[in-house]
Amino acid sequence: MKIPATVVTGFLGAGKTTLIRHLLETAGGRRIALVINEFGSLGVDRELLLGCEVAGCADGDVIELANGCICCTVADDFLPTIELLLDRPDPPEHIVIETSGLALPKPLLKAFAWPQVRTRLTVDGVLAVIDAPAVLAGTFASDPDAVGRQRAADVSLDHTGALQELYEDQLAAADMVILNKFDLIDDAGRESIRRDIADRLDAAVKVVPAVHAAIPADIALGVGAAAEDSLETRPSHHDAEPDHDHDDFHAFVVELGTVADPQALESCLRDIARAFDVLRIKGFVDVPGKVSRRVVQGVGARVQGYYDRAWRAGETRTSRLVFIAANGVDQDGIEAALGAGEIAGARAPD
């Protein structure tokens, strides 16, 4: 009997990790292994899942693929990891794969037809997590003003830029579309986005509105799609291309000292996101006097912070942020802005 795998796609900040946490919390005792494809060198998504402290979040059940986009490293990274999971004495009952925000779904689905895994694993379903307010605004993931400036500067774009193509590829590959952050749009917006998505999808694809990606496992798992057997019905803008890369995006890590005023830091990050067209910010912050680490999450200029779990015994308290932006972003400028006098109160001395 083949082990089912669920592939979770969605652009940066759409809510993929939050969805997976809900799946773990409602899994009903099923042994679930997670494969997390983090874009950048700081494993934030893996740490968020380990921090949830529910069954299925043990170290050995959460595997991070941090060597680049999962659809670009299938042979070198993804397939060996899957084989290790399948060869365990007690293999998982279900595998959930969170792709990076930049991954194309179809190359990953093709990997399930490879001889190493095709008799042992099946794609139970592809879940596309959609940021409803961003899609309604026509930006798909990032800060609307920043993406608008990028599009205005590129005369070759005609509402078919790279972000929209990726969004359309994710919809085309999906067995279920999760319209996340549905509470943040009004009734007219809800009707508009429903119509737009329905026009792009096969009638069999389910569309599920969600708030905080709260979809239980009984709905999201057990779809039974066997997606690897229906690749011809899942078109991609990249079908004619032999391969692809993500040279349009750049990720880098900024190390900070302890952060005495996290609200001031988060305000600074909002300004940085606007000024430098940053798509995504995520990481952890060490706040003096707090027993718990602070998570910082940003999509464009929407930056928020919260405390998720206590620092563990022997764990190094540190502040590290991953920034993801278009290639050519002024990394030095961002680092200088973080250390500027205007936000001196946000950081304690290193």
N, C-alpha and C positions, 0 to 999 in steps of 0.2 A: 504494500500500500504506500502511495506517495505521500510525503510530508507536505502539507500546504504552506505556501509562503505568501505574505501580503506585502505589496510594494506601496509605499506611501510617498507620493510626489507632492510638489507644491513649491511656490517661489519663496524667497526669503521672508521669514516672519509671518507666513500664512497660518501657522499653528500646528505643524507636523508633530513636533515633540510633545506638545500639550495633548494632542490626540492620542499619541502612543501611551502617555501616562494614563489616560482614561481607559484605554484598552487593557492595560495591565491591571488596573484597579477593578475591572469588571470581568476578568478572564475566567473566574470560577475555578481556579486551581489548575488550569491548563499550563503545561510547561512551555513557555514562550521564550525563544531566543531573539535578541535584537541585534541587528547589524546596522550601525550608524555611520553614515558617510559625511563626516564633518569637513566643510570647506574652510581651510585655514589650519593653522598649527596648534590651536587651543581647543581641546575636546570638550566644548561647552555642552553640547547636546547630550553626550554620554554622561557627563557629570550631573546634569539636571535629572536624567533618568535614574541614576544611582541614588540621587538625593531624595527620590520620592519614597523610598523605604517601604515598598510593597512587594509582595511575592512576584518573582520574575525579574527583579532588579539586581540580583547578585552579580558580583564581578564577572564570573565566568559566563554569564548569560547575556552580557552586553559587550559587543565587540565593535570597536571603532575602526573604520577604514579612513585614514587621514592622509593618504598619498595622492589625493587629487580626486576629481570627479569620478564617481563610481562607473559611469557609462564609458569613461575613457580608460579605465584600468581593470576591465572585466577579467582578462586572462591572468594578469599579474597579481591581482589583489582580491577581487570578489570571489572568483571560483575556488581558489585554495581555501578561503575562509569558510565557504559553504561546505566544502568537502570535510573540513575539520569538524564542523557541527554535525554533519550526517554520520561521521565515523565514531562519534561518542558512544560509550557503552549504554548511556541513557539519552538518545537523541531527543531534541525538542519535539513537542507535538505540533508546534506551529512556529514559523519564523516570520518576524516582521522586519522589513528592510526600509529604513528611512533614507531616501536619497538626499543629496545636497540640493540646495535651491537652484542650482545651475544644471542639474543632470537631465539629459534627454531620456525619457522612459524606454523608448523602443530598443536601443542597443542592449539595455539591461534585460529586457524581456527575451531577446534573442539568445541570451546566455543560458536560459533555462532549457533550450533545445540542444545544448552541447552534450556530447556522450557522457561526460563525467557525472552529470546530474539528471539527465532527462528521465531516467527510469526510477529516480528516487525522490524527485521534487516536482511540484507543480505550482503555478502562480494562481493561488486561490482568488486573488482579486487585486486590482490596481485602484488605490484610493487617491484621488486628486483633491488636495486641500486648497481651497480658494479663499483669498482675502477679499471678501465681498465689497467692502468700501473702496479698496484700491482698484478692483476691476470696474466698479461702477464709475469711478473717476477716470478710467482709461489709462491708469498707470501700472496696474497689475501687481505691483509689489512695493515700489519705493515712493519717496516723497513726490507728490504731484508736481510741485514747482520745479524740483530738480530734474525730473524726467522730461518735463515740458521744455526746459532750457536745452537739454541734450538734443531733443527731437528738432527743435527750432533751428539748431546749429547745423543739422545734417540734412542737406537738401535731397538726399537720396531716399529719405524715409517718407512713406505715404501711409501712415497708420499700420505699417507692417514691420516695425522695428524688431530688434532681437528679443526684447522682452515679450512682445505680443506673440512672436513665433513660438517661443518656449511655452507660453501659456496655452496656445492652441495645441501644441504637441502633447502637453499634459492632459488636456481635455480629451483629445483623440484617443489616447491610450487608456482612459479610465473606464472602470466598471462601476464606480460610484464617485460622484462629485460631492464634496462636503463644502457647502457655502458657509464658511466660518465668519464670525463677527457679524452675524445677521442682525443682531440687536443694534448695530451702529448705523443702519440705514433705515429710511422711512418706508412707508407702504408703497409709494410710487417707485422708489428705487428697487424694492424687492421684486415688484412686478416686472420692472425693466430688465433686471439681471436674470430673472427666471426665463423670460422670453429669449434673451440673447443666448443663454447657455443651451436652452432647448433647441434652438436653431442649429447649434453646432454638434449636438450629440445624437447618437443612435437612440431610438425610442426605448431600448432595453436598459440604458444606463440610468441608474437611480440618482436623483439629486436630493440631497438631504441638508436642510438648513441647520446651523449649529451656532451655539453661543459658547465661547471658550472651548471649542472643539470637543464638546461633551457628547461623544458618540460611543455607546457601549459596545463591548466585544460581540454580543449576540447579533448586532446589526452589521458591524464592519467585518467580522471574521466569519468564515463559512460561506462565502459567496459562491464558490465552486465554478469560477469562470474558466479555468484552464487557459489563461490568456496566451500562453506560449503556443497554443494550437490555432490561434486566430489573429496572427500578426498582420495578415493581409487586410483585415478590417480596421486596423489601427494606423491610419496614415500619419506620416511625419513630413515636415518641411525638409528634412534631411535625408529622405529615402534615396535620393540620387547621389548622395555624397558617400565616398568610401570611409570617411572618418570625420571627426570634428574636434575642435579644441575650444578653450574658453579664454583666449588671450584678451578678450574684451574686459575681463574682470581681474582685479588684483586684491589679494587678502594679505594683511599683515597684522602683527601683534604689537601692542604697546604695553610695556611694563610700567606700572605706577607704584608709588609707595603706599603707605596707609592713607586712607581717605577720611579725613575728619568730618567733612560735610558732604555726604553723598548727594543731597539735593542740589548743591551748587555744582558738583561734577556733572550731574545729569542735565542741568540747565546749560552748562558749557557744551555738552555733547550734542544737544539740540542745535545750538548755534553752529557747531562744527559740521553737522549733517547738512545744514542749509548752505553754509559757505563753500563746502567742498564736494557737494553732491554725493554724500556717502549713502550707500544703499542699505547697509546693515551694520549694526554694532551689537556685540554680545560679549559677555564675560562675567568675571567675578571681582568683587571689591572687598578689601579688608577694612572694616570700620572699627577704629579703636573703641574698646569698651563694649563691643557687641560680641556675644558668644556665637552668633550665626554669621555666615558669609552672606553678602548681598549680591544678588543676581542683577545685572544690568542688561536690558534688552532694548534694542532700537531698530525700528523700520523707518528709514528716512529720518524725519525730524520727530517722529513719535517715539520718545524714549521713556522707559519706565524702569523702576527698580523695586525689588522686594527681597526679603530675607527668606531663604529656602530651607536651610538646615544648619545645625551646629557644626563648627569646625571640628574635625575628628582628631583624636589623640595622635600625635606624631605627624599630623598634616601641616605642611608649611602654609602659613597664612600669607597670602599674596594678593595683589591686585593686577589683573591682566585683562586686556580688552582686545578682541578681534574686530578689525575694521574691514569691510568689503565694499569696494567701489569700482567704478569704471577704470580700466587701464589708463595710466597716466595721471592718476590722482596725486595731488601734492602731499605725499606722505610726510615730508619734512615740515610742511606747513601745519599739518594736523598735530604732529608731535609738539611743535612750538606752541600751538594754541592751547594744548593741554597744560603746558608749563608756564603760560603767560601770567603776568602780574594780575590781570583782571580776575583770575580764578585762584589766586594764591590761597584763599581760604578754603578751597576744596580739598587740598592735600596737606597732610602733615609731612614734616621732613622725613626723607628716606633714612 
